[in-house]
Amino acid sequence: MILVLSKGTSEARIAAANLLFHYWPIHNRHILHRKSIQYRIKAWTSIPCQNTKCVDNEP
C-alpha cells in the first residue's frame, strides 16, 4: 500500500489513502471527541417573495 501511495496513479493513491485511514488503528478513542462542536444549528428561514405579483408579498 505504501508503494501505491508513493508511485501509483492519482486514482490509486486516493483509494489507497482511503483504505489506510479506514483501517488505521486508533489507540486513544477519546481523541476524536476532544474538540467541542464549534457550529450551531439554526432553523431554516424561507426567503421572502421578491416578485411584485406575489400573493405572500406584504406592503
PDB file as gemmi writes it, atoms N, CA and C in Angstrom:
CRYST1    1.000    1.000    1.000  90.00  90.00  90.00 P 1                      
ATOM      1  N   MET A   1       0.818  -1.175   0.000  1.00  0.00           N  
ATOM      2  CA  MET A   1       0.000   0.000   0.000  1.00  0.00           C  
ATOM      3  C   MET A   1       0.875   1.258   0.000  1.00  0.00           C  
ATOM      4  N   ILE A   2       1.993   1.203   0.694  1.00  0.00           N  
ATOM      5  CA  ILE A   2       2.907   2.340   0.708  1.00  0.00           C  
ATOM      6  C   ILE A   2       3.464   2.593  -0.691  1.00  0.00           C  
ATOM      7  N   LEU A   3       3.719   1.524  -1.435  1.00  0.00           N  
ATOM      8  CA  LEU A   3       4.208   1.666  -2.804  1.00  0.00           C  
ATOM      9  C   LEU A   3       3.159   2.345  -3.682  1.00  0.00           C  
ATOM     10  N   VAL A   4       1.906   1.970  -3.519  1.00  0.00           N  
ATOM     11  CA  VAL A   4       0.832   2.596  -4.291  1.00  0.00           C  
ATOM     12  C   VAL A   4       0.711   4.067  -3.927  1.00  0.00           C  
ATOM     13  N   LEU A   5       0.847   4.384  -2.634  1.00  0.00           N  
ATOM     14  CA  LEU A   5       0.774   5.781  -2.214  1.00  0.00           C  
ATOM     15  C   LEU A   5       1.921   6.609  -2.781  1.00  0.00           C  
ATOM     16  N   SER A   6       3.077   5.989  -2.948  1.00  0.00           N  
ATOM     17  CA  SER A   6       4.228   6.756  -3.412  1.00  0.00           C  
ATOM     18  C   SER A   6       4.367   6.791  -4.930  1.00  0.00           C  
ATOM     19  N   LYS A   7       3.997   5.722  -5.624  1.00  0.00           N  
ATOM     20  CA  LYS A   7       4.270   5.655  -7.060  1.00  0.00           C  
ATOM     21  C   LYS A   7       3.041   5.395  -7.923  1.00  0.00           C  
ATOM     22  N   GLY A   8       1.872   5.265  -7.335  1.00  0.00           N  
ATOM     23  CA  GLY A   8       0.687   4.919  -8.107  1.00  0.00           C  
ATOM     24  C   GLY A   8       0.055   6.110  -8.802  1.00  0.00           C  
ATOM     25  N   THR A   9      -0.969   5.811  -9.597  1.00  0.00           N  
ATOM     26  CA  THR A   9      -1.715   6.877 -10.257  1.00  0.00           C  
ATOM     27  C   THR A   9      -2.542   7.624  -9.224  1.00  0.00           C  
ATOM     28  N   SER A  10      -3.090   8.757  -9.617  1.00  0.00           N  
ATOM     29  CA  SER A  10      -3.842   9.559  -8.650  1.00  0.00           C  
ATOM     30  C   SER A  10      -5.086   8.822  -8.158  1.00  0.00           C  
ATOM     31  N   GLU A  11      -5.751   8.078  -9.043  1.00  0.00           N  
ATOM     32  CA  GLU A  11      -6.929   7.319  -8.616  1.00  0.00           C  
ATOM     33  C   GLU A  11      -6.547   6.230  -7.622  1.00  0.00           C  
ATOM     34  N   ALA A  12      -5.421   5.570  -7.885  1.00  0.00           N  
ATOM     35  CA  ALA A  12      -4.957   4.516  -6.979  1.00  0.00           C  
ATOM     36  C   ALA A  12      -4.496   5.099  -5.649  1.00  0.00           C  
ATOM     37  N   ARG A  13      -3.892   6.278  -5.685  1.00  0.00           N  
ATOM     38  CA  ARG A  13      -3.459   6.925  -4.442  1.00  0.00           C  
ATOM     39  C   ARG A  13      -4.644   7.283  -3.561  1.00  0.00           C  
ATOM     40  N   ILE A  14      -5.702   7.778  -4.171  1.00  0.00           N  
ATOM     41  CA  ILE A  14      -6.897   8.136  -3.398  1.00  0.00           C  
ATOM     42  C   ILE A  14      -7.494   6.900  -2.741  1.00  0.00           C  
ATOM     43  N   ALA A  15      -7.613   5.813  -3.501  1.00  0.00           N  
ATOM     44  CA  ALA A  15      -8.165   4.575  -2.944  1.00  0.00           C  
ATOM     45  C   ALA A  15      -7.275   4.023  -1.834  1.00  0.00           C  
ATOM     46  N   ALA A  16      -5.963   4.075  -2.027  1.00  0.00           N  
ATOM     47  CA  ALA A  16      -5.041   3.564  -1.006  1.00  0.00           C  
ATOM     48  C   ALA A  16      -5.086   4.415   0.254  1.00  0.00           C  
ATOM     49  N   ALA A  17      -5.182   5.728   0.100  1.00  0.00           N  
ATOM     50  CA  ALA A  17      -5.271   6.602   1.276  1.00  0.00           C  
ATOM     51  C   ALA A  17      -6.567   6.367   2.033  1.00  0.00           C  
ATOM     52  N   ASN A  18      -7.665   6.166   1.314  1.00  0.00           N  
ATOM     53  CA  ASN A  18      -8.939   5.871   1.978  1.00  0.00           C  
ATOM     54  C   ASN A  18      -8.861   4.565   2.756  1.00  0.00           C  
ATOM     55  N   LEU A  19      -8.266   3.545   2.162  1.00  0.00           N  
ATOM     56  CA  LEU A  19      -8.111   2.271   2.868  1.00  0.00           C  
ATOM     57  C   LEU A  19      -7.188   2.399   4.069  1.00  0.00           C  
ATOM     58  N   LEU A  20      -6.107   3.160   3.913  1.00  0.00           N  
ATOM     59  CA  LEU A  20      -5.158   3.336   5.008  1.00  0.00           C  
ATOM     60  C   LEU A  20      -5.829   3.992   6.211  1.00  0.00           C  
ATOM     61  N   PHE A  21      -6.555   5.077   5.980  1.00  0.00           N  
ATOM     62  CA  PHE A  21      -7.181   5.776   7.101  1.00  0.00           C  
ATOM     63  C   PHE A  21      -8.416   5.051   7.626  1.00  0.00           C  
ATOM     64  N   HIS A  22      -9.032   4.207   6.791  1.00  0.00           N  
ATOM     65  CA  HIS A  22     -10.182   3.437   7.267  1.00  0.00           C  
ATOM     66  C   HIS A  22      -9.751   2.350   8.253  1.00  0.00           C  
ATOM     67  N   TYR A  23      -8.637   1.699   7.980  1.00  0.00           N  
ATOM     68  CA  TYR A  23      -8.185   0.595   8.823  1.00  0.00           C  
ATOM     69  C   TYR A  23      -7.084   0.976   9.800  1.00  0.00           C  
ATOM     70  N   TRP A  24      -6.692   2.247   9.867  1.00  0.00           N  
ATOM     71  CA  TRP A  24      -5.645   2.693  10.784  1.00  0.00           C  
ATOM     72  C   TRP A  24      -6.144   2.532  12.211  1.00  0.00           C  
ATOM     73  N   PRO A  25      -5.397   1.854  13.076  1.00  0.00           N  
ATOM     74  CA  PRO A  25      -5.884   1.648  14.449  1.00  0.00           C  
ATOM     75  C   PRO A  25      -5.813   2.937  15.273  1.00  0.00           C  
ATOM     76  N   ILE A  26      -6.869   3.193  16.005  1.00  0.00           N  
ATOM     77  CA  ILE A  26      -6.905   4.344  16.905  1.00  0.00           C  
ATOM     78  C   ILE A  26      -6.739   3.800  18.315  1.00  0.00           C  
ATOM     79  N   HIS A  27      -5.597   4.101  18.926  1.00  0.00           N  
ATOM     80  CA  HIS A  27      -5.327   3.589  20.265  1.00  0.00           C  
ATOM     81  C   HIS A  27      -6.079   4.376  21.327  1.00  0.00           C  
ATOM     82  N   ASN A  28      -6.242   5.667  21.112  1.00  0.00           N  
ATOM     83  CA  ASN A  28      -6.953   6.508  22.065  1.00  0.00           C  
ATOM     84  C   ASN A  28      -8.274   6.922  21.425  1.00  0.00           C  
ATOM     85  N   ARG A  29      -9.349   6.262  21.794  1.00  0.00           N  
ATOM     86  CA  ARG A  29     -10.653   6.537  21.190  1.00  0.00           C  
ATOM     87  C   ARG A  29     -11.198   7.914  21.563  1.00  0.00           C  
ATOM     88  N   HIS A  30     -10.712   8.500  22.653  1.00  0.00           N  
ATOM     89  CA  HIS A  30     -11.220   9.804  23.084  1.00  0.00           C  
ATOM     90  C   HIS A  30     -10.622  10.950  22.281  1.00  0.00           C  
ATOM     91  N   ILE A  31      -9.649  10.677  21.444  1.00  0.00           N  
ATOM     92  CA  ILE A  31      -9.027  11.740  20.658  1.00  0.00           C  
ATOM     93  C   ILE A  31     -10.011  12.316  19.642  1.00  0.00           C  
ATOM     94  N   LEU A  32     -10.983  11.525  19.228  1.00  0.00           N  
ATOM     95  CA  LEU A  32     -11.965  12.010  18.270  1.00  0.00           C  
ATOM     96  C   LEU A  32     -12.969  12.952  18.907  1.00  0.00           C  
ATOM     97  N   HIS A  33     -13.111  12.899  20.226  1.00  0.00           N  
ATOM     98  CA  HIS A  33     -14.131  13.688  20.905  1.00  0.00           C  
ATOM     99  C   HIS A  33     -13.537  14.806  21.749  1.00  0.00           C  
ATOM    100  N   ARG A  34     -12.313  15.195  21.491  1.00  0.00           N  
ATOM    101  CA  ARG A  34     -11.675  16.226  22.308  1.00  0.00           C  
ATOM    102  C   ARG A  34     -12.253  17.605  22.061  1.00  0.00           C  
ATOM    103  N   LYS A  35     -12.432  17.957  20.814  1.00  0.00           N  
ATOM    104  CA  LYS A  35     -12.904  19.302  20.498  1.00  0.00           C  
ATOM    105  C   LYS A  35     -14.421  19.354  20.602  1.00  0.00           C  
ATOM    106  N   SER A  36     -14.889  20.459  21.137  1.00  0.00           N  
ATOM    107  CA  SER A  36     -16.332  20.637  21.193  1.00  0.00           C  
ATOM    108  C   SER A  36     -16.823  21.105  19.826  1.00  0.00           C  
ATOM    109  N   ILE A  37     -18.087  20.963  19.616  1.00  0.00           N  
ATOM    110  CA  ILE A  37     -18.671  21.373  18.345  1.00  0.00           C  
ATOM    111  C   ILE A  37     -18.647  22.893  18.276  1.00  0.00           C  
ATOM    112  N   GLN A  38     -18.100  23.435  17.207  1.00  0.00           N  
ATOM    113  CA  GLN A  38     -17.943  24.874  17.096  1.00  0.00           C  
ATOM    114  C   GLN A  38     -18.946  25.500  16.141  1.00  0.00           C  
ATOM    115  N   TYR A  39     -19.996  24.804  15.811  1.00  0.00           N  
ATOM    116  CA  TYR A  39     -21.012  25.376  14.949  1.00  0.00           C  
ATOM    117  C   TYR A  39     -22.371  25.216  15.609  1.00  0.00           C  
ATOM    118  N   ARG A  40     -23.273  26.045  15.228  1.00  0.00           N  
ATOM    119  CA  ARG A  40     -24.623  25.988  15.783  1.00  0.00           C  
ATOM    120  C   ARG A  40     -25.609  25.690  14.656  1.00  0.00           C  
ATOM    121  N   ILE A  41     -26.624  24.953  14.990  1.00  0.00           N  
ATOM    122  CA  ILE A  41     -27.645  24.608  14.016  1.00  0.00           C  
ATOM    123  C   ILE A  41     -28.790  25.592  14.169  1.00  0.00           C  
ATOM    124  N   LYS A  42     -29.157  26.247  13.071  1.00  0.00           N  
ATOM    125  CA  LYS A  42     -30.266  27.193  13.086  1.00  0.00           C  
ATOM    126  C   LYS A  42     -31.386  26.641  12.225  1.00  0.00           C  
ATOM    127  N   ALA A  43     -32.586  27.036  12.564  1.00  0.00           N  
ATOM    128  CA  ALA A  43     -33.728  26.628  11.756  1.00  0.00           C  
ATOM    129  C   ALA A  43     -33.675  27.355  10.417  1.00  0.00           C  
ATOM    130  N   TRP A  44     -34.140  26.698   9.392  1.00  0.00           N  
ATOM    131  CA  TRP A  44     -34.141  27.286   8.063  1.00  0.00           C  
ATOM    132  C   TRP A  44     -35.251  28.308   7.971  1.00  0.00           C  
ATOM    133  N   THR A  45     -34.957  29.480   7.437  1.00  0.00           N  
ATOM    134  CA  THR A  45     -35.983  30.505   7.215  1.00  0.00           C  
ATOM    135  C   THR A  45     -36.158  30.678   5.719  1.00  0.00           C  
ATOM    136  N   SER A  46     -37.392  30.818   5.316  1.00  0.00           N  
ATOM    137  CA  SER A  46     -37.662  30.951   3.888  1.00  0.00           C  
ATOM    138  C   SER A  46     -37.311  32.361   3.413  1.00  0.00           C  
ATOM    139  N   ILE A  47     -36.968  32.461   2.160  1.00  0.00           N  
ATOM    140  CA  ILE A  47     -36.633  33.749   1.562  1.00  0.00           C  
ATOM    141  C   ILE A  47     -37.940  34.464   1.231  1.00  0.00           C  
ATOM    142  N   PRO A  48     -38.080  35.730   1.613  1.00  0.00           N  
ATOM    143  CA  PRO A  48     -39.328  36.435   1.294  1.00  0.00           C  
ATOM    144  C   PRO A  48     -39.477  36.603  -0.216  1.00  0.00           C  
ATOM    145  N   CYS A  49     -40.707  36.585  -0.654  1.00  0.00           N  
ATOM    146  CA  CYS A  49     -41.003  36.679  -2.082  1.00  0.00           C  
ATOM    147  C   CYS A  49     -40.625  38.071  -2.589  1.00  0.00           C  
ATOM    148  N   GLN A  50     -39.865  38.131  -3.673  1.00  0.00           N  
ATOM    149  CA  GLN A  50     -39.431  39.407  -4.228  1.00  0.00           C  
ATOM    150  C   GLN A  50     -40.152  39.739  -5.528  1.00  0.00           C  
ATOM    151  N   ASN A  51     -41.088  38.912  -5.919  1.00  0.00           N  
ATOM    152  CA  ASN A  51     -41.871  39.165  -7.115  1.00  0.00           C  
ATOM    153  C   ASN A  51     -42.947  40.192  -6.786  1.00  0.00           C  
ATOM    154  N   THR A  52     -43.201  41.160  -7.680  1.00  0.00           N  
ATOM    155  CA  THR A  52     -44.196  42.205  -7.402  1.00  0.00           C  
ATOM    156  C   THR A  52     -45.612  41.654  -7.396  1.00  0.00           C  
ATOM    157  N   LYS A  53     -45.857  40.538  -8.073  1.00  0.00           N  
ATOM    158  CA  LYS A  53     -47.195  39.948  -8.127  1.00  0.00           C  
ATOM    159  C   LYS A  53     -47.352  38.784  -7.156  1.00  0.00           C  
ATOM    160  N   CYS A  54     -46.487  38.695  -6.183  1.00  0.00           N  
ATOM    161  CA  CYS A  54     -46.516  37.590  -5.232  1.00  0.00           C  
ATOM    162  C   CYS A  54     -47.699  37.744  -4.278  1.00  0.00           C  
ATOM    163  N   VAL A  55     -48.358  36.649  -3.979  1.00  0.00           N  
ATOM    164  CA  VAL A  55     -49.502  36.668  -3.071  1.00  0.00           C  
ATOM    165  C   VAL A  55     -49.036  36.906  -1.635  1.00  0.00           C  
ATOM    166  N   ASP A  56     -47.880  36.372  -1.276  1.00  0.00           N  
ATOM    167  CA  ASP A  56     -47.380  36.500   0.090  1.00  0.00           C  
ATOM    168  C   ASP A  56     -46.676  37.824   0.351  1.00  0.00           C  
ATOM    169  N   ASN A  57     -46.500  38.643  -0.669  1.00  0.00           N  
ATOM    170  CA  ASN A  57     -45.776  39.902  -0.515  1.00  0.00           C  
ATOM    171  C   ASN A  57     -46.628  40.890   0.264  1.00  0.00           C  
ATOM    172  N   GLU A  58     -46.125  41.347   1.381  1.00  0.00           N  
ATOM    173  CA  GLU A  58     -46.864  42.303   2.208  1.00  0.00           C  
ATOM    174  C   GLU A  58     -46.363  43.710   1.920  1.00  0.00           C  
ATOM    175  N   PRO A  59     -47.276  44.698   1.903  1.00  0.00           N  
ATOM    176  CA  PRO A  59     -46.854  46.084   1.620  1.00  0.00           C  
ATOM    177  C   PRO A  59     -46.073  46.707   2.743  1.00  0.00           C  
TER     178      PRO A  59                                                      
END                                                                             
